[in-house]
Amino acid sequence: MGNISIILGSNQSGKSRYAEKMVSQLDGEKVYLATMIPVTEENQCRIRKHQIQRQGIGFQTIECPYSVDKCDIPLDCIVLVEDLSNLLGNELFLKHRTKQTVLEELLVLSETCKHLIIVSISGLDEKMYEDETAFYIQQLNDLNADLVEKADFVVEMKDGHALIKKGGTL
């Protein structure tokens, strides 16, 4: 199994920039696994922002909003999953799968690549929401915790600053 890294943080915390910088420092073929299904203008703006940020890193972009274990990923490459919150939402609400399925798919993906880097939102409190949203946040928090346990390297971003929670170096 390849290395697994997870970059956690709130929206606008710098987690995507950190992950992209991390990838740029690694040798090997780089794949950006885009999980967002753009349905709003805000989604389109976020996608454009990320496309600009990753210019010059040498990513091959693969759109894969679910079933990441079945994406056509070159063997032994570096994969950046952007991001887990979109992937989980797509799997739960569009495909009616579970967070366990998402975890298993990511672990299968990690076996085919040299390094799997996952970006995810953290710090959300399901008690602040109701019904479907509370369920989704609880599932995301649980999935983050499962991945932190399995990861070799964990970073939490706070206001653009990286706090290494697990592992010291790549």
C-alpha positions as CSV (number, residue, x, y, z in Angstrom):
1,M,0.0,0.0,0.0
2,G,1.2,3.5,-0.8
3,N,1.5,6.3,1.7
4,I,-1.7,8.0,2.7
5,S,-1.8,11.6,3.8
6,I,-4.8,13.6,4.9
7,I,-5.0,17.4,4.9
8,L,-7.8,18.6,7.1
9,G,-9.2,22.1,7.8
10,S,-12.2,24.4,7.5
11,N,-13.2,26.1,4.3
12,Q,-10.6,28.7,3.2
13,S,-8.0,27.4,5.7
14,G,-5.4,26.8,3.0
15,K,-5.7,23.0,2.9
16,S,-5.9,22.8,-0.9
17,R,-2.8,25.0,-1.4
18,Y,-0.9,23.0,1.2
19,A,-1.8,19.7,-0.5
20,E,-0.9,21.1,-3.9
21,K,2.5,22.3,-2.6
22,M,3.0,18.9,-1.0
23,V,2.4,17.2,-4.3
24,S,4.6,19.6,-6.2
25,Q,7.6,18.5,-4.0
26,L,7.1,14.8,-4.8
27,D,8.6,13.0,-7.8
28,G,6.4,11.0,-10.1
29,E,3.3,11.3,-12.2
30,K,0.7,13.5,-10.6
31,V,-3.1,13.0,-10.8
32,Y,-5.7,15.4,-9.5
33,L,-8.8,13.5,-8.8
34,A,-11.6,16.1,-9.0
35,T,-14.7,15.0,-7.1
36,M,-17.0,18.0,-7.3
37,I,-20.1,17.8,-9.6
38,P,-20.5,21.5,-10.5
39,V,-24.1,22.5,-10.2
40,T,-23.9,26.2,-9.2
41,E,-21.9,29.2,-10.3
42,E,-20.2,29.1,-6.9
43,N,-19.0,25.5,-7.8
44,Q,-17.7,26.7,-11.2
45,C,-15.8,29.6,-9.4
46,R,-14.2,27.2,-7.0
47,I,-13.2,24.8,-9.8
48,R,-11.6,27.7,-11.7
49,K,-9.7,28.9,-8.6
50,H,-8.3,25.4,-8.1
51,Q,-7.3,25.1,-11.7
52,I,-5.4,28.3,-11.5
53,Q,-3.7,27.3,-8.2
54,R,-2.5,24.0,-9.6
55,Q,-1.0,25.4,-12.9
56,G,2.6,24.4,-13.4
57,I,2.5,21.4,-11.0
58,G,2.0,18.9,-13.9
59,F,-1.3,17.4,-12.8
60,Q,-3.3,15.1,-15.1
61,T,-6.9,15.9,-14.0
62,I,-9.4,13.1,-13.8
63,E,-13.0,13.9,-13.0
64,C,-14.3,11.2,-10.6
65,P,-17.2,12.2,-8.4
66,Y,-17.7,8.6,-7.0
67,S,-16.2,5.1,-7.2
68,V,-12.7,6.3,-7.0
69,D,-11.4,2.8,-6.8
70,K,-12.6,2.3,-10.4
71,C,-11.0,5.5,-11.9
72,D,-8.4,4.9,-14.6
73,I,-5.4,6.0,-12.5
74,P,-1.9,5.2,-13.7
75,L,-0.1,2.8,-11.4
76,D,2.4,4.1,-8.9
77,C,1.5,7.7,-9.3
78,I,0.7,10.5,-6.8
79,V,-3.0,11.1,-6.4
80,L,-4.6,14.2,-4.9
81,V,-8.2,13.7,-4.0
82,E,-10.0,17.1,-3.9
83,D,-12.0,16.7,-1.9
84,L,-13.4,14.1,0.5
85,S,-16.5,16.1,1.5
86,N,-17.7,16.2,-2.1
87,L,-16.9,12.5,-2.7
88,L,-18.8,11.5,0.4
89,G,-21.8,13.6,-0.4
90,N,-21.9,12.2,-4.0
91,E,-21.6,8.6,-2.7
92,L,-24.2,9.1,0.1
93,F,-26.9,11.1,-1.7
94,L,-26.4,10.2,-5.4
95,K,-25.3,6.6,-5.2
96,H,-26.9,5.7,-1.8
97,R,-23.7,4.1,-0.5
98,T,-22.1,4.3,2.9
99,K,-19.1,6.1,4.4
100,Q,-17.6,2.6,4.8
101,T,-17.8,2.1,1.1
102,V,-16.0,5.4,0.5
103,L,-13.3,4.3,3.0
104,E,-12.9,0.9,1.3
105,E,-12.7,2.6,-2.2
106,L,-10.0,5.0,-1.0
107,L,-8.0,2.1,0.5
108,V,-8.2,0.2,-2.8
109,L,-7.0,3.4,-4.6
110,S,-4.1,3.7,-2.1
111,E,-2.9,0.3,-3.1
112,T,-2.4,1.3,-6.7
113,C,-0.7,4.6,-6.2
114,K,2.6,5.7,-4.7
115,H,1.1,8.4,-2.6
116,L,-2.6,9.2,-1.9
117,I,-3.2,12.7,-0.6
118,I,-6.8,13.5,0.6
119,V,-8.1,16.9,1.3
120,S,-11.1,17.1,3.6
121,I,-13.2,19.6,5.6
122,S,-13.0,19.2,9.4
123,G,-14.3,21.0,12.4
124,L,-18.0,20.8,11.5
125,D,-20.4,20.1,14.4
126,E,-23.4,18.0,13.4
127,K,-25.3,19.3,16.5
128,M,-25.6,22.6,14.8
129,Y,-27.7,21.1,12.0
130,E,-30.7,18.9,11.5
131,D,-31.7,15.8,9.6
132,E,-29.8,15.0,6.4
133,T,-27.2,17.7,7.0
134,A,-26.5,16.5,10.5
135,F,-26.2,12.9,9.2
136,Y,-23.8,14.0,6.4
137,I,-21.6,15.9,8.8
138,Q,-21.5,13.0,11.3
139,Q,-20.5,10.7,8.4
140,L,-17.8,13.0,7.3
141,N,-16.4,13.4,10.8
142,D,-16.4,9.6,11.2
143,L,-14.7,9.1,7.8
144,N,-12.1,11.7,8.6
145,A,-11.4,9.9,11.9
146,D,-11.1,6.5,10.1
147,L,-8.7,8.0,7.5
148,V,-6.6,9.7,10.2
149,E,-6.2,6.4,11.9
150,K,-5.0,4.8,8.6
151,A,-2.9,7.7,7.4
152,D,0.9,8.0,7.6
153,F,0.8,11.8,7.6
154,V,-2.0,14.1,8.9
155,V,-2.0,17.9,8.8
156,E,-4.7,20.2,10.1
157,M,-4.8,23.6,8.6
158,K,-5.7,26.7,10.7
159,D,-5.6,30.1,9.1
160,G,-3.1,29.1,6.5
161,H,-0.8,27.4,9.1
162,A,-0.1,23.7,9.0
163,L,-0.2,21.8,12.3
164,I,1.3,18.3,11.8
165,K,-0.8,15.8,13.8
166,K,0.7,12.6,12.7
167,G,4.0,11.7,10.9
168,G,6.9,14.0,10.6
169,T,7.9,13.9,7.0
170,L,6.8,12.5,3.7
